[in-house]
Amino acid sequence: MNFKPIKKGERIVIIGGGFAGLQLAKSLRNTGVKVVLVDRQNHHMFQPLFYQVASGRLEPSSISFPFRKVFQNNKNIDFRMSDISRIIPEENKLITTFDREIKYDHLVIATGCKTNFFGNEQIKANAFSMKTTQESIDIRNKILFSFEKEIFARPEDKQAWMNLIIVGAGPTGVELSGAFAELKNDVLPKDYHNIDFSKFNIILLEGSKNTLNNMSEASRTASRSYLEKLGVIVKTETFLKSYDGTTAVLSNGEELQSKNVIWAAGVTGNVIEGISENDIVRNRYVVDRFNRLVNYDNIYALGDVAYMQTPLYPQGHPQVANVAINQAKNLGKNIRGSLKSKSFRAVPYEYKDLGMMATIGHHMAVVELPFLKFKGPLAWYVWMFLHLMLILSVRNKLVIFINWAWSYFTKDTSLRIITTVDYKKEKIVV
């Protein structure tokens, strides 16, 4: 294994402005290379807090950061808002969805993951996913509008608007379920005097035996206990077989009427056409310890979309933010080193597991560090502090802190705004 030196003046194109792409671009500020960051959105999205936008706890702008604002003082970094449809490695160029070309000397693919519906097109067409800020807003709009529609609905149709099904009990599903349960218990009854919220069912489906299946037994038990304490109906060893927009059929044969299903049951790498299928394993690019695609001298992959085998991780690293950020830091360090000295020896990436955490509700969280595991109020405060520190701007840190403090002391939030309703499409039969 070796690292191909990068020369001053060369053009590095980064596809994707998630944790990995943004971190690499930041690492290359004010260096001797030209950096072009390409993303289909014009802003970085802080995905761990999508569920708080969906549940009305945070405003979308507080977890979204315009790329041009981030790099406005860095003349060597440029941004292009576009989707990439194809890579042509033989010609060192990308084809955009606008049928335009972007040339590169070195390419970094940091496209992250997309929702994996495991080939079920019916569920894909009718369920919500939550991989962008806009999708989080869509969920908030739909859930809040469901209560408005429940008021006008015929008696036999009312319960379908009051059943919220969340599929997948990983951190996203667990945190989303807990957030909506607190909304149900503390906020919504104050707003909707004519609705009996004891009939609002939050149903969490999980195919394995436990919630938070990748964490310890203590965390699994605690998370389920917290959820059930909040009133969430947890169904483990249960899959969603089909969903047509109204009827959800479960693997145990049970049928539930629901207008709202949120899919948080899996992700898959977001690969781009043009790279040989021999260099892709389970929708992830096969890379060496320097994150370079094994059969390409000048193409790299980072984060969720990179498949790096190591002695400790023979099946690749977990698809988590910590891996993405630190792979980007390591690649950035190697690029800067090669720019400074021809004799620079690149450092291979080694993953250090910093642990996992999830929050379920007020004073309810679980944290697992390499040297310590704990739960309850302390875990909840640690979760809040660490996530707040990862937010990019001081302004956004302050906005989020104020929102959290307000919710903490009042058990309320003012962000229950329905922003888009098409009354022509949303017909209600009274």
C-alpha positions, 0 to 999 in steps of 0.5 A: 500500500502507498499513497499517491502524492498530490501536487500543488495546483491540482484540483480535488473534487469532493462529491457530498457535503455530509460529515466526511465531505465537509470535514475533508473540505475544511481540512484543505482550507488555504492549502495549495490545492483547488477544492470543489465541493459538490452536493445536491443541496446547498447546505450541510445537514446535521442528520443526528437531529433530524428527528427533532425537526420532525417532532417540532423541537428544532427549526430546520435552519438550526441544523442546516449550514450553507456551504458557501457561508462555511467557506466564504473566506477560503478562496481555494474552496468552491461549491457547486450545487448539483447531483452527479449522475455518472463518473468517467474515471478514464477521462477524470470527469463527472457528468452532472444531472444538468448534463454538464461536466466537472473535471478533476485531478483527484476525486473523493466520493463521500455520498453517504447512505440512502434509505434501504427499503430492501426492494419493497417498492410499495413501502417505498412509495407510501412510507416516509424516510428521513434522510434530508432536512426537507423530509424531516419537515415533511414528516412534521407537516404530515403528523400535525396535519393528521390531527387537523384531518382527524377532527373532520374525519368520519368515525370509522376513519379517525383511528387511521390518522391516530396510528403512527408506525415507526419501522426500525428500533435503531437510534433513529427509530428509538429517538423519533418514537420518544420525541413523538411520545413526549409531544403526545404526553406534554404538548398536543393535548393542550392544543387539540381540546377535541381530540382524545390523545389516549387514542394516539398510538405510537407503534415501534416495529423492530425485526430483531429481539431488541431495541438498539440491537447494536448496543449492550444488553443493559442499554437495550433493556433500558431503552425499551423500558423508557419507551414503554414508560412514555407510552410507546407500543414496542413490537420486536421480532416483527416486520412490516410486510406491506403498506399501501398508504392506509393498511400496514400488514405485519409479519405476524399477520396483524393489520393496522390502519395508519396514514403515517408510517416512517421507515427507519429500518436500514440504509445502503451506500449511495454509489454512483454509476461509472465505477466497476462493479468489481470495486463495490461490495454491498453498495460500498466502494472497496478502499485501501487503508488510505481510503483510495479505491484499490483499482484507481490511483486518484479516486477515494471514498470516505465514510458510509460509502467506503468499504475498508477491511482491517484486522479488527473490522474484516466486514468494514467499519460501521456506518456512523458519523465518527468513522466518516469524520475521522477518515476525512481528517486522516485523508486531509492530513495525508494530503497536506503532508504530501503537499509539504514534503515529497518524502512524507509517509502517509498514515493509514487509517485506524478506527477508534471506537468512541462508543454509542449513545441514544436519547429517548426522552427527558432525562432518559438516555443511554451512553456507551463509551469504551471505558464506561456505560451509563444511563439516565439523567447524566447520559441525557446531559452528556448526549446534549453536550456532545451533540451541541459541540458538533454543531458548526456555528456559534449562532446555531449552537445558541439557537439549539440551546435556547430551544432545548432549555425552553423545552426543558423548563416548559415541556413545550415547543412553539415550532408546531407550524404546518408549512405546506398543505395542498387542499386540492389533493387533501380532500376530507370526507366529513 
